[in-house]
Structures are given as C-alpha cells and as structure tokens.
Amino acid sequence: MRRSVVPAIGLLVAALAVAALPALAPLYYVTLMLPFMAYGVILLGLNLLFGYTGLVSFGHALFIGIGAYTGAVLTTHYGIRHMELILPIAALAAAVVAAPVGALCARYVKIYFGMLTLAFGMVFYTFLLKFYRLTGGDEGMRMLRPSLFGHDWAGLSKTAYLVGPYYYFSLAVLALATVVMWRIVRSPFGLCLRTIRDNPLKAESLGVSVPWPRWYAFMISAIYAAVGGALLAPPTGNVDPTLAYWTHSGNIVFMVLLGGFSSFFGPLLGAFVFIFLQDTVMSVFPYWRLVFGAMLAGIVLFAPGGLMGLVTRRPHGEAAGA
Amino acid sequence: MILEARDVRKLYGPFVALDGVSLAIREGEFVSIIGPNGAGKSTLINVLTGTLAPSAGTVRVRDRDIAGSGPGALARLGMARSFQLVQIFPELTVLETLQAAVISRLGRGARLFASLRGDRHVQAEAQDVAALFGLADKAHVRARALPQGDKKLLDVASAFALKPEIILLDEPTSGVSTADKHGIMEILVGAAKRMGLRAIIQVEHDMDIVFGYSDRVIALHQGRVLADATPTAIRDDPRVVDAVIGRKSPAARGSR
C-alpha cells in the first residue's frame, strides 16, 4: 500500500510545481518547460513502442514532422488557428501515414524494424526538403500563433502568450496524454504488448495475436508524436525539415534511455533532464554533443534502467506496482 | 476421439522426420510419446499443435482439420502446449503471465482502456490457477527471478490458464532436478483433474515419469510408430526396449 501512495504524492507535488512554475520561476525557465511538455507527449507515445512493445523506432521524427507541418499548413494556408482543431487533425494525418508504414514495419523486429522506420523517416525528410513549393524546403514554414481555449490572445506579447495560455494549454495536453497512456499500459491490451515484447513465441502459444497489437502500438505512438510535434511549433513560430531528420529521432530515443524505458514516468524525466541539461551545457561548453555522447555511453553501460532505474531500484525480481 | 492424426508425414528436404504416423487420443487419456533422439517426437508435437504443417496426412481436433493452422487458432480450439525449453515472460510477474492467458482466452486483448486490475473475473481466474500450481505466494515475483522448477510450472500453468481440453507437454520435467520431477508431475496431474482437462499428451524421456503417470504409451522410432500400448505392454515389448528404453546391463541388474 505504502509503495503506491509515495509515488502518487510525488506525482501530485510535481504536477502542482509545474502548474505554479510560471508564477515562481524566471521567465526563461518557464519557456524551457514548453519543449519539455511537447517532448513529454512524444516520449509517452514512443515508450509504448520502445519500453512496452520492445520495438525501437529510429524514424519517429517522421511523425513529429507531420504534426508540426500540419500545424504550420493549417495556420498559414487554411486559416485554421484553433489549437483544439489543429491537434486532432495532426493526429489524423499521422494515423493516415502510420497505418501503412506501421503495417509494414510491425512485421519486423530489432534492427530490421529500426532500419525500416529510419528509411521511412528519411523519405519524409527528403520530401520536406525537396518539395519546396509545398513545404518551403530547408527554410521551412511559419507557424502562426494559434488560438487557445477559444481566444486568439492577440493582446498578449509573444512571451506573455507562451508563458501564459500556451503554457497551461500544453500542460493540459500533457496531463491528458499521460492519463490516457496510463490507462493504455494498465489495460489488457498493455499486458498483451508486454507478453509480445518478452517472448513472442510464448505469447502466440497462448493465443495472443502478435502483429496486431504491434501495429496498434505503432499507431498510438505515431499519434502521440504528431500531437507533441504540433505543440513544438508555436514557441519557435517556425517549422523546418530538421524536425523530421534522423538525428531528431535519435535524440528522442536518447531521452527515453536517459529517463529509463522500463518505467512509465522515466521518459518524462528523460525529457525534462535532457532539455534543461542541454540548455545548461550549451551555455558553458560549445561541444555539448560530446558531453551527451559520453552520458549515453555511461547510461547504457552502468545504468540501463536510466535515471528512473537509479531512483526506484527494487529488490531483485520484485515487480513494480505489486 | 478428441485428437486424431492420420498418416502424417513431414519432410525436411530429403530427410523424413515423420513417416506415416497415425495416432488417436481418447477422452480422459494421459498419453506419453517416447522415442530416442531424432525419432520425430518434437516434430510430431509441432505438427499436433499446428506449429508445423505436415507434408502429407491430416490432424483433426474434434473432427476439425487443424493441419498447420497455427498456435493461436489452436488455443481457441481448446488446445494448449508447453515447451521443452521453458518459455516464460521474463519481466512479467507470475500473476501477469496467468492473466495474459486468461485475457487471451476471453478475447479481451484488444481492450485498450479497460482496467486490468478492475477486471475481477480475470484476476480471480489467474489467482485460482496460481493457487492450483502452488505459485500463489510468488504471485508478484517476476518470472525471471523464479527457480527453474517454478519457471517450468509457470510455463505449464499459463497453458492451463487457457482452460484447454487437450494439453501437449513437451518434456514437462526436462531441466528439473530428479527430486523435483515427481512434485511437478503431481501438481500437474492434480491441476488437470481439478480443471477438467480431457486429455494430456506428453513427450518425455524419463521412464519413471512415463510409466508412473501414463494410461498409454506411444513409442516412435525413425519417424514411425513402433508401438502403441499400455505401459505394461510397452515395458515388455522387446522392440521398444531395444530401440527406446535400453536394456539394463547385467551388472546394473545384479546390483538391484
């Protein structure tokens, strides 16, 4: 009993702190929370595939790109400014692409799955880069300020808009995404994903279909990536092809590893630490990738459970939430 | 007839693994399949469980041809199996493993937002099977942390949680210490009775286990059925003794 109460209190405190942050912290740090919340949504989805299904995608930036570009196209070309509309359309666009891509990729595992997702990601990146008239090529497109909660917030300066309504909108989306994912991983479907991850042969002998749950997980994670991608765009006001580049896919895998893929909240912690650490390291040391590379090696070698694994180390063999 | 194989042949290129095997399993039977290495036992189990399609011949479960239909379809037809090399879900707890089987049987695997914890039916069934196999006190232990004997039991228990009519056990006591073997078999047979299984088929090397628990023994040799009889008759069949069981050396006989 005590074991489930302590994390619940920790979570509540964290949520309250995040909600109170704009009133307490310097503006700069508040703006850093925006990419954290967007990546939080992306990583919750990525980890359904990575941690719960055992499939490592190296092409998930594809869906981040779809989400971000959907927002840019809708606001600039179609005059659709409601974020409440943009997010579902971004999700739909990702689902339309993920359905065939996922059907193909879910037939493979391990490095073959990773390479296939990477290939699809590169195809999309090239499309963004070369179809200049549609996508703006390497310059990308503008993402106009979306309206939130039914207001256009035209009276607010950009910063006031971002640390005010946009901050709370992002927080609401992240909270909703977290609750939905929490339910998914604790559902019968979530258990089936874990059986497939651990031992597909055994899962099949118990009558669990193997390809379908993999495909569903791929679809859900693509939708999460697109929603997060659409959230990434407004703070910068611009989308460009690097959002869909493979190094971006690599970054989000790194965030999951950093936080710990075997825990539900690990990826959220990973996103938080990555963003704040990147900001700190970049400001004192130009070769921040060097530092992050060394960190990645260190995690893989010494802390495969990521930061969350260090915090919640359990007695051998005992299960979480038991 | 609950399970029937007729003239089953299985070729791997030029190699004939099964050369016209026919067998029939009746309701209530515990049948052991024995044979030396390479006799075709594992191939036969794989054909009977639909994992492999036979090159020729038919396999019928309750008068339905199941040849090569795949393990998933077979589970839905009331047939379950365990494996020679123990197959578990390393990161899942004992209870979660059993829940997965129950969910699969009830067709609830596609429920995306339902609470697993809140599903009392699934919880209760998984608990019952855990208790039946003596795993209740380890319900929350991850499978990878279990001792080898318990891993074997969990593999079998998860097959039982499918509430099958027929179960095929591929060497249920292999890799387990001699001391644990009978314990595992007692639990297994007891569980089968309590759960109302209609037939058990096992492949087994340990003749103590074979003769101690079987109603009937089928001896395979070079891909053919060498003998199909009661344990007593099998023990006295010189062909089976020569090909499968082996004769005790005079010295060993003298020491008894």
Interface residues (C-beta under 8 A of the other chain):
Chain A: V180 R183 I184 R186 S187 P188 F189 G190 L191 C192 R194 T195 R197 D198 N199 L201 K202 A203 E204 S205 L206 G207 V208 S209 W212 P213 Y216 S262 H316 G317 E318 A319 A322
Chain B: T49 G70 P71 G72 A75 R76 A80 R81 F83 Q87 I88 F89 P90 E91 L92 T93 E96 T97 Q99 A100 A101 I103 S104 R105 R108 G109 A110 R111 L112 F113 A114 S115 L116 R117 D119 V122 H140 V141 R142 R144 A145 L146 D155 S158 A159 L162
